[in-house]
Amino acid sequence: MRSVTSLLLCLLATSGPLSEAAPAAAPDEHATVAAARFSSILPPTSAGDPVELAAFRLDRRPVTNAEYLAFVTAQPKWRRDRVAALFADASYLSHWEEPLKLGAGAEAQQPVTNVSWFAAKAYCEARGERLPTWYEWEYVAAAGERELDSRSDPAWRQEILDWYAQPSGSRLPAVGRSPANAHGVFDMHGLVWEWVLDYNALLVSNDSRDQGGADRAQFCAEGALSAADRENYAVLMRIAFLSSLEARYTVRNLGFRCAADEP
């Protein structure tokens, strides 16, 4: 059964958009990230070679309830009362009062959550964009307020772990309340978990004592990935969470933002 699901996800991931149009983001809502070479926690080869990233654009903030409401209004097939069960589970947008009404449980400027990977991907494609890859997300998320790479800073890591320790039922604040990082991007940590385009290629060993051993990715990826930094538990926790999901799953503290190739 898993192999059939894997094939379906791969085909859908590389196929055309599942929706047609959505309002484009304003230019100042994107941060331009320069081309970079960095050491990922999931190196692209068993030799641990650095990752080469081309320049790209990334939303400064996660997509909000208000923005997603405009999308489902324009694309009714993504309303919670009309979406196909193949593309979203029963909790899809369940915190909204009605299919086209946010209500008291979903403020306009809060990040939209309870959205599946299929739905997030369709939203970004409707804007002429895409979800960020893991490497793009990881690179931007490694930045602190002043440094492009704060991963070796114990205080930075602890701040993220402190967020992980908070109860997941806490009311979400509005996007953009935390300080921007060195890329000019908000809320990479401390607000919600986020979908990435290739979330299903992030499989690592289930045994934390065996991070040097390789697990073959069971969806689209052919190569084996292993965690290069066993001490960076904040990132490992995110990988473990994302790799446990299926594309139709929705979670009340899982949102997304969009990216695009830089011309």
C-alpha positions in Angstrom: 0.0 0.0 0.0 2.8 2.4 0.9 4.5 1.9 -2.5 1.3 2.7 -4.3 0.9 5.9 -2.2 4.5 6.8 -2.8 4.1 6.5 -6.6 0.9 8.7 -6.5 2.6 11.4 -4.4 5.6 11.5 -6.8 3.4 11.8 -9.8 1.3 14.6 -8.2 4.5 16.4 -7.0 5.8 16.7 -10.5 2.5 17.3 -12.3 1.0 20.6 -13.2 -0.8 22.8 -10.7 -4.0 21.7 -9.0 -5.5 25.2 -9.2 -5.4 28.1 -11.7 -5.0 31.5 -10.1 -4.7 33.4 -6.9 -3.7 36.9 -6.0 0.1 37.4 -6.3 2.0 38.5 -3.2 3.2 42.1 -3.1 6.9 42.4 -4.0 7.9 43.5 -0.5 6.4 40.3 0.9 9.3 38.4 -0.6 12.8 38.2 0.7 15.5 37.6 -2.0 18.0 35.0 -0.8 21.3 35.0 -2.6 22.9 31.8 -4.0 24.7 30.0 -1.3 26.8 27.0 -0.4 26.2 25.5 3.0 26.5 22.3 5.1 23.0 20.8 5.5 22.0 18.4 8.3 20.9 16.2 5.4 23.8 16.3 3.0 23.0 15.5 -0.6 25.6 12.7 -0.8 27.0 10.1 1.5 30.3 12.0 1.4 28.6 15.0 3.1 29.2 17.4 0.3 27.9 21.0 0.9 24.6 22.0 -0.7 24.7 24.4 -3.6 21.6 26.7 -3.6 20.6 28.9 -6.5 19.2 32.3 -5.6 15.5 32.2 -4.7 12.7 34.2 -3.2 10.8 33.3 0.0 7.7 34.7 1.6 8.8 36.9 4.6 5.9 35.5 6.6 3.8 32.4 6.6 0.5 32.4 4.7 -2.3 33.8 6.8 -5.9 32.8 7.3 -7.1 35.9 5.4 -4.8 35.0 2.4 -6.0 31.4 2.3 -9.6 32.5 2.6 -9.2 34.6 -0.6 -7.7 31.5 -2.3 -10.5 29.1 -1.4 -13.1 31.8 -2.3 -11.5 32.0 -5.7 -10.9 28.2 -6.0 -14.1 26.6 -4.5 -12.7 23.0 -5.0 -10.3 23.8 -2.1 -13.1 24.7 0.4 -13.3 22.3 3.3 -16.8 21.2 2.3 -15.7 20.4 -1.3 -12.1 19.3 -1.2 -11.5 15.7 -2.4 -10.7 13.3 0.4 -7.5 12.3 -1.5 -6.1 15.8 -1.0 -7.0 16.6 2.6 -8.2 14.7 5.7 -11.2 15.4 7.8 -9.5 18.1 9.9 -8.8 20.4 6.9 -9.6 24.0 7.9 -11.6 22.6 10.8 -10.8 25.6 13.0 -12.7 27.9 10.6 -16.3 28.6 11.6 -17.7 27.9 8.2 -16.1 27.0 4.8 -15.9 30.7 3.8 -15.9 32.3 7.3 -13.0 32.4 9.7 -14.9 33.0 12.9 -13.5 33.5 16.4 -11.1 30.5 16.2 -9.2 31.8 13.2 -8.1 35.4 13.2 -7.2 37.0 9.8 -3.5 37.6 10.5 -2.8 34.3 12.2 -0.9 31.7 10.1 -3.3 29.4 8.3 -3.0 25.8 9.7 -4.9 22.6 9.3 -3.8 22.7 5.6 -2.5 19.6 3.8 0.6 19.5 1.6 -1.6 19.1 -1.5 -3.5 22.3 -0.5 -0.4 24.3 0.3 1.2 23.3 -2.9 -1.9 24.3 -4.9 -2.0 27.7 -3.2 1.6 28.5 -4.0 1.2 27.3 -7.6 -1.9 29.5 -8.0 0.4 32.4 -7.2 2.8 31.2 -9.8 5.2 30.0 -7.1 6.0 26.8 -5.2 6.7 25.5 -1.7 10.3 25.9 -0.6 12.5 22.8 -0.7 13.9 21.5 2.5 17.4 22.8 1.7 16.0 26.3 1.0 14.0 26.3 4.2 16.8 24.9 6.3 19.3 27.5 5.0 17.0 30.4 5.8 15.9 28.9 9.1 19.6 28.6 10.2 19.9 32.4 10.4 19.7 34.4 13.6 18.8 38.0 13.8 22.4 39.1 12.8 24.2 36.0 11.5 23.3 34.0 8.4 24.3 30.8 10.3 23.5 30.7 14.0 23.4 26.9 14.3 26.5 26.8 16.5 25.0 29.3 19.0 23.7 27.4 22.0 21.4 30.2 23.0 19.8 30.2 19.5 19.2 26.5 19.7 17.8 26.7 23.2 15.3 29.4 22.2 13.9 27.0 19.5 13.8 24.1 21.9 11.9 26.2 24.4 9.3 26.9 21.8 9.0 23.1 21.1 8.4 22.6 24.8 5.3 24.9 24.8 1.9 23.2 24.7 0.6 22.9 21.2 -2.9 24.1 22.1 -1.7 27.7 22.8 -3.4 30.3 20.7 -1.3 31.3 17.7 -0.2 35.0 17.5 -0.3 36.9 14.2 2.5 36.5 11.7 5.4 38.8 11.7 5.4 39.6 15.5 8.9 38.1 16.1 12.1 39.9 14.9 13.1 39.1 11.3 16.2 37.0 10.8 19.3 38.1 8.9 17.5 37.3 5.6 14.6 39.6 6.5 12.3 36.6 7.0 9.9 36.3 10.0 8.7 33.3 12.0 11.0 30.5 10.7 10.8 29.3 14.3 8.5 30.0 17.2 5.2 30.1 15.4 4.2 27.0 13.4 5.8 24.0 11.7 5.9 24.4 7.9 5.4 22.2 4.9 8.3 21.9 2.4 8.0 20.7 -1.2 10.1 17.6 -0.6 9.0 16.8 3.0 8.6 13.1 2.0 12.3 12.7 1.2 13.5 13.5 4.8 13.6 10.0 6.2 16.4 9.4 8.7 17.1 6.5 11.0 14.4 5.8 13.6 17.2 5.1 16.1 19.0 8.2 17.3 22.0 6.0 18.0 22.3 5.2 14.3 22.3 8.6 12.7 25.4 7.6 10.7 23.6 4.8 9.0 21.6 5.5 5.9 17.8 4.9 5.4 16.7 4.8 1.8 14.1 7.5 1.2 10.8 5.7 0.5 9.0 8.3 -1.7 10.5 10.3 -4.5 14.2 10.4 -3.4 16.5 7.6 -4.6 19.5 8.4 -2.4 20.0 7.6 1.3 20.0 10.5 3.7 21.6 10.6 7.2 21.7 13.3 9.7 25.1 15.1 9.7 24.6 17.0 13.0 23.4 14.7 15.7 23.5 17.5 18.3 21.1 19.8 16.4 18.0 18.3 18.0 15.8 21.3 17.0 16.3 20.5 13.3 16.1 16.8 13.9 12.8 17.1 15.6 11.4 19.1 12.6 12.7 16.4 10.2 11.1 13.6 12.3 7.8 15.5 12.4 7.7 16.2 8.7 8.8 12.7 7.6 6.0 11.2 9.7 3.3 12.9 7.7 1.3 12.0 4.6 0.5 14.6 2.0 -3.2 14.7 2.9 -2.6 15.1 6.6 -3.5 18.4 8.4 -2.2 19.5 11.8 -3.4 22.5 13.9 0.1 24.0 14.2 1.4 23.2 10.7 1.3 26.0 8.1 3.4 27.0 5.1 4.9 29.8 3.0 5.7 30.0 -0.7 9.0 30.3 -2.6 10.0 31.0 -6.2 13.1 30.8 -8.3 15.0 34.1 -8.7 15.0 35.1 -12.3 
